[in-house]
Amino acid sequence: MSNNQGSQWVKSSYSGGEGGQCLEWAPTVATSTGSVPVRDSKAPQGPALSLTPGAWATFVGFASQTSI
């Protein structure tokens, strides 16, 4: 998937300021296409993954219940 450069990206509320695991997603793209783009916020020029809404929901559920 392209990196959706023109899209508005939202940083995960679980992303800290320490430069660790940082994740962004593009909700406007998800709404318009039905596919959820996800990327590393430390590498915004890099690639983005494209997840189905079900896979995204599973990931978010897992992340909200797991501490790294």
N, CA and C atoms as an extended XYZ file, in Angstrom:
204
Properties=species:S:1:pos:R:3:atomname:S:1:resname:S:1:resid:I:1 pbc="F F F"
N         0.843       -1.176        0.000 N   MET     1
C         0.000        0.000        0.000 CA  MET     1
C         0.885        1.234        0.000 C   MET     1
N         0.445        2.271       -0.660 N   SER     2
C         1.196        3.527       -0.643 CA  SER     2
C         1.147        4.119        0.756 C   SER     2
N         1.944        5.139        0.984 N   ASN     3
C         1.991        5.717        2.328 CA  ASN     3
C         0.915        6.769        2.551 C   ASN     3
N         0.022        7.009        1.587 N   ASN     4
C        -1.093        7.945        1.761 CA  ASN     4
C        -0.625        9.301        2.279 C   ASN     4
N         0.393        9.850        1.648 N   GLN     5
C         0.986       11.106        2.104 CA  GLN     5
C        -0.005       12.232        2.308 C   GLN     5
N        -1.028       12.356        1.472 N   GLY     6
C        -1.972       13.451        1.601 CA  GLY     6
C        -3.021       13.233        2.671 C   GLY     6
N        -2.978       12.106        3.324 N   SER     7
C        -3.983       11.762        4.325 CA  SER     7
C        -3.664       12.383        5.672 C   SER     7
N        -4.706       12.549        6.464 N   GLN     8
C        -4.507       13.003        7.839 CA  GLN     8
C        -4.261       11.767        8.696 C   GLN     8
N        -3.104       11.732        9.323 N   TRP     9
C        -2.726       10.600       10.157 CA  TRP     9
C        -2.923       10.957       11.621 C   TRP     9
N        -3.359        9.984       12.412 N   VAL    10
C        -3.603       10.171       13.837 CA  VAL    10
C        -2.675        9.231       14.605 C   VAL    10
N        -1.921        9.796       15.545 N   LYS    11
C        -1.011        8.972       16.340 CA  LYS    11
C        -1.792        8.239       17.424 C   LYS    11
N        -1.436        7.005       17.645 N   SER    12
C        -2.068        6.196       18.672 CA  SER    12
C        -1.903        6.837       20.044 C   SER    12
N        -2.957        6.742       20.853 N   SER    13
C        -2.874        7.267       22.217 CA  SER    13
C        -1.917        6.437       23.066 C   SER    13
N        -1.546        5.254       22.584 N   TYR    14
C        -0.590        4.408       23.301 CA  TYR    14
C         0.851        4.740       22.940 C   TYR    14
N         1.059        5.595       21.958 N   SER    15
C         2.410        5.971       21.558 CA  SER    15
C         2.960        6.968       22.570 C   SER    15
N         4.087        6.643       23.124 N   GLY    16
C         4.697        7.527       24.104 CA  GLY    16
C         5.661        8.495       23.456 C   GLY    16
N         6.211        9.394       24.246 N   GLY    17
C         7.159       10.380       23.753 CA  GLY    17
C         8.596        9.891       23.802 C   GLY    17
N         8.802        8.645       24.198 N   GLU    18
C        10.165        8.124       24.343 CA  GLU    18
C        10.760        7.630       23.039 C   GLU    18
N        10.005        7.633       21.964 N   GLY    19
C        10.521        7.164       20.682 CA  GLY    19
C        10.453        5.658       20.524 C   GLY    19
N         9.631        5.005       21.314 N   GLY    20
C         9.488        3.553       21.233 CA  GLY    20
C         8.517        3.137       20.165 C   GLY    20
N         7.535        2.336       20.545 N   GLN    21
C         6.544        1.821       19.607 CA  GLN    21
C         5.534        2.912       19.279 C   GLN    21
N         5.652        3.495       18.105 N   CYS    22
C         4.762        4.582       17.692 CA  CYS    22
C         3.997        4.170       16.445 C   CYS    22
N         2.703        4.377       16.487 N   LEU    23
C         1.821        3.916       15.430 CA  LEU    23
C         0.864        5.030       15.043 C   LEU    23
N         0.604        5.165       13.748 N   GLU    24
C        -0.384        6.115       13.249 CA  GLU    24
C        -1.345        5.385       12.323 C   GLU    24
N        -2.559        5.905       12.238 N   TRP    25
C        -3.534        5.373       11.297 CA  TRP    25
C        -4.256        6.538       10.658 C   TRP    25
N        -4.885        6.289        9.513 N   ALA    26
C        -5.559        7.338        8.753 CA  ALA    26
C        -7.064        7.067        8.727 C   ALA    26
N        -7.810        7.635        9.687 N   PRO    27
C        -9.240        7.345        9.772 CA  PRO    27
C       -10.047        7.812        8.568 C   PRO    27
N        -9.662        8.906        7.934 N   THR    28
C       -10.435        9.365        6.774 CA  THR    28
C       -10.303        8.396        5.605 C   THR    28
N        -9.125        7.812        5.437 N   VAL    29
C        -8.934        6.807        4.389 CA  VAL    29
C        -9.745        5.564        4.736 C   VAL    29
N        -9.725        5.177        6.009 N   ALA    30
C       -10.483        4.000        6.442 CA  ALA    30
C       -11.973        4.185        6.174 C   ALA    30
N       -12.480        5.368        6.448 N   THR    31
C       -13.895        5.646        6.232 CA  THR    31
C       -14.256        5.606        4.749 C   THR    31
N       -13.384        6.164        3.925 N   SER    32
C       -13.714        6.256        2.499 CA  SER    32
C       -13.434        4.973        1.713 C   SER    32
N       -12.486        4.156        2.186 N   THR    33
C       -12.115        2.968        1.414 CA  THR    33
C       -12.501        1.653        2.071 C   THR    33
N       -12.748        1.665        3.384 N   GLY    34
C       -13.037        0.420        4.088 CA  GLY    34
C       -11.787       -0.357        4.435 C   GLY    34
N       -10.625        0.230        4.204 N   SER    35
C        -9.340       -0.386        4.519 CA  SER    35
C        -8.586        0.553        5.456 C   SER    35
N        -8.018        0.029        6.527 N   VAL    36
C        -7.383        0.856        7.555 CA  VAL    36
C        -5.871        0.913        7.325 C   VAL    36
N        -5.342        2.074        6.900 N   PRO    37
C        -3.894        2.200        6.729 CA  PRO    37
C        -3.216        2.484        8.068 C   PRO    37
N        -2.115        1.788        8.308 N   VAL    38
C        -1.358        1.904        9.550 CA  VAL    38
C         0.112        2.043        9.186 C   VAL    38
N         0.826        2.946        9.878 N   ARG    39
C         2.251        3.127        9.605 CA  ARG    39
C         3.014        3.437       10.886 C   ARG    39
N         4.322        3.354       10.789 N   ASP    40
C         5.244        3.693       11.865 CA  ASP    40
C         5.393        5.217       11.870 C   ASP    40
N         5.035        5.858       12.970 N   SER    41
C         5.090        7.320       13.016 CA  SER    41
C         6.516        7.852       12.978 C   SER    41
N         7.487        7.010       13.280 N   LYS    42
C         8.889        7.436       13.217 CA  LYS    42
C         9.411        7.405       11.788 C   LYS    42
N         8.661        6.787       10.885 N   ALA    43
C         9.076        6.680        9.477 CA  ALA    43
C         7.885        7.000        8.572 C   ALA    43
N         7.374        8.247        8.617 N   PRO    44
C         6.169        8.572        7.848 CA  PRO    44
C         6.335        8.472        6.339 C   PRO    44
N         7.549        8.519        5.853 N   GLN    45
C         7.783        8.372        4.415 CA  GLN    45
C         7.804        6.903        3.994 C   GLN    45
N         7.848        6.018        4.971 N   GLY    46
C         7.920        4.588        4.688 CA  GLY    46
C         6.568        4.016        4.307 C   GLY    46
N         6.508        2.716        4.166 N   PRO    47
C         5.269        2.058        3.739 CA  PRO    47
C         4.215        2.040        4.841 C   PRO    47
N         3.000        1.816        4.437 N   ALA    48
C         1.882        1.648        5.362 CA  ALA    48
C         1.266        0.275        5.128 C   ALA    48
N         0.804       -0.332        6.191 N   LEU    49
C         0.060       -1.584        6.078 CA  LEU    49
C        -1.401       -1.258        5.837 C   LEU    49
N        -2.080       -2.114        5.150 N   SER    50
C        -3.506       -1.946        4.917 CA  SER    50
C        -4.224       -3.100        5.604 C   SER    50
N        -5.035       -2.783        6.615 N   LEU    51
C        -5.732       -3.805        7.385 CA  LEU    51
C        -7.227       -3.763        7.122 C   LEU    51
N        -7.861       -4.909        7.220 N   THR    52
C        -9.316       -4.933        7.166 CA  THR    52
C        -9.834       -4.343        8.484 C   THR    52
N       -11.059       -3.849        8.507 N   PRO    53
C       -11.605       -3.338        9.766 CA  PRO    53
C       -11.600       -4.383       10.886 C   PRO    53
N       -11.860       -5.640       10.543 N   GLY    54
C       -11.840       -6.697       11.550 CA  GLY    54
C       -10.461       -6.927       12.128 C   GLY    54
N        -9.444       -6.923       11.255 N   ALA    55
C        -8.062       -7.101       11.728 CA  ALA    55
C        -7.643       -5.917       12.591 C   ALA    55
N        -8.038       -4.712       12.197 N   TRP    56
C        -7.711       -3.509       12.978 CA  TRP    56
C        -8.366       -3.590       14.360 C   TRP    56
N        -9.633       -3.982       14.419 N   ALA    57
C       -10.342       -4.100       15.697 CA  ALA    57
C        -9.675       -5.139       16.602 C   ALA    57
N        -9.250       -6.248       16.026 N   THR    58
C        -8.547       -7.275       16.804 CA  THR    58
C        -7.233       -6.740       17.336 C   THR    58
N        -6.477       -6.039       16.497 N   PHE    59
C        -5.202       -5.459       16.921 CA  PHE    59
C        -5.401       -4.451       18.052 C   PHE    59
N        -6.353       -3.547       17.892 N   VAL    60
C        -6.611       -2.523       18.915 CA  VAL    60
C        -7.043       -3.180       20.225 C   VAL    60
N        -7.902       -4.193       20.156 N   GLY    61
C        -8.319       -4.914       21.351 CA  GLY    61
C        -7.147       -5.564       22.054 C   GLY    61
N        -6.274       -6.195       21.283 N   PHE    62
C        -5.086       -6.822       21.849 CA  PHE    62
C        -4.176       -5.784       22.486 C   PHE    62
N        -3.920       -4.695       21.782 N   ALA    63
C        -3.014       -3.654       22.287 CA  ALA    63
C        -3.544       -3.001       23.548 C   ALA    63
N        -4.855       -2.856       23.648 N   SER    64
C        -5.424       -2.194       24.826 CA  SER    64
C        -5.380       -3.086       26.069 C   SER    64
N        -5.181       -4.386       25.878 N   GLN    65
C        -5.156       -5.318       27.016 CA  GLN    65
C        -3.765       -5.869       27.309 C   GLN    65
N        -2.771       -5.439       26.556 N   THR    66
C        -1.434       -5.984       26.683 CA  THR    66
C        -0.439       -4.884       27.027 C   THR    66
N         0.464       -5.173       27.945 N   SER    67
C         1.516       -4.195       28.188 CA  SER    67
C         2.831       -4.769       27.694 C   SER    67
N         3.570       -3.905       27.047 N   ILE    68
C         4.828       -4.333       26.422 CA  ILE    68
C         5.978       -4.010       27.330 C   ILE    68
